Amino acid sequence: QVQLDDSGGGLVQAGGSLRLSCAASRLTLSTYTMGWIRQAPGKEREFVAKIRWNFGATDYADSVKDRFAISRDSAKNTVYLQMNSLKPEDTAVYYCAVDRAVVPGPISAYAVDYWGKGTLVTVSS
């Protein structure tokens, strides 16, 4: 059974930084996409960023472009999300996600094959 262990959330002031991590285990897909989807209180889940594992190509939501950076460590089967210049509107639970599809564009929450348990990011003003 695939397991995604996401971590790194916390409380930070606006303008600060956090780095999220997601380690995948028992993931045997030959090609896939890993990324992050977040859910703010009272809102739908929304795409944040993704990386196509074999190619390293990345996609970002417009709201985080130029502030967040996704990267991977293939040896550790781990994906990272470096979040800089955080804003109060970035407050959400951030979920690591795996999608079998390897295509450009955002990950739809409805297309996710595997989910992490989520890590809470709170940005104070």
Residue pairs with C-beta under 8 A, 6 or more apart in sequence:
1 26
2 24
2 25
2 26
2 27
2 98
2 113
2 114
3 24
3 25
3 26
4 22
4 23
4 24
4 96
4 97
4 98
4 114
4 115
4 116
4 117
5 22
5 23
5 24
5 25
5 116
5 117
6 20
6 21
6 22
6 94
6 95
6 96
6 116
6 117
6 118
6 119
7 20
7 21
7 22
7 119
8 18
8 19
8 20
8 21
8 81
8 119
9 18
9 20
9 93
9 94
9 119
9 120
9 121
9 122
10 18
10 120
10 121
10 122
11 122
11 124
12 18
12 86
12 121
12 122
12 123
12 124
13 123
13 124
14 86
14 87
14 88
14 123
14 124
14 125
15 85
15 86
16 86
16 123
17 82
17 83
17 84
17 85
17 86
18 83
18 86
18 121
19 80
19 81
19 82
19 83
20 36
20 80
20 81
20 83
20 94
20 96
20 119
20 121
21 78
21 79
21 80
22 34
22 36
22 78
22 79
22 80
22 96
22 116
23 76
23 77
23 78
24 34
24 77
24 78
24 79
24 96
24 98
25 77
27 77
27 98
27 114
29 98
29 100
31 53
31 54
31 100
31 102
32 53
32 98
32 99
32 100
32 102
32 113
33 50
33 51
33 52
33 53
33 98
33 99
33 100
33 101
33 102
33 103
33 107
34 50
34 51
34 53
34 72
34 79
34 96
34 97
34 98
34 99
35 47
35 48
35 49
35 50
35 51
35 59
35 70
35 79
35 96
35 97
35 99
35 107
36 48
36 49
36 50
36 70
36 79
36 81
36 94
36 95
36 96
36 97
37 45
37 46
37 47
37 48
37 94
37 95
37 97
37 107
37 109
37 112
38 45
38 46
38 48
38 90
38 92
38 93
38 94
38 95
38 121
39 45
39 46
39 92
39 93
39 95
39 118
40 46
40 89
40 91
40 92
41 91
41 92
43 92
44 109
45 95
45 109
46 61
46 109
47 61
47 106
47 107
47 108
47 109
48 60
48 61
48 64
48 68
48 81
48 94
49 58
49 59
49 60
49 61
49 64
49 68
49 69
49 70
49 81
50 58
50 59
50 70
50 97
50 99
50 106
50 107
51 57
51 58
51 70
51 71
51 72
51 79
52 58
52 102
53 72
53 74
53 102
54 102
55 102
56 72
57 104
58 70
59 104
59 105
59 106
60 68
60 70
61 106
63 89
64 83
64 90
67 83
67 84
67 85
67 86
68 81
68 82
68 83
68 84
69 81
69 82
69 84
70 79
70 80
70 81
70 82
71 79
71 80
71 82
72 78
72 79
72 80
73 79
73 80
79 96
81 94
83 90
83 121
86 121
86 123
87 123
88 123
88 124
88 125
89 123
90 121
90 123
91 121
91 122
91 123
92 120
92 121
93 118
93 119
93 120
93 121
94 118
94 119
94 120
94 121
95 115
95 116
95 117
95 118
96 115
96 116
97 107
97 109
97 112
97 114
97 115
97 116
98 112
98 113
98 114
99 107
99 111
99 112
99 113
100 113
101 111
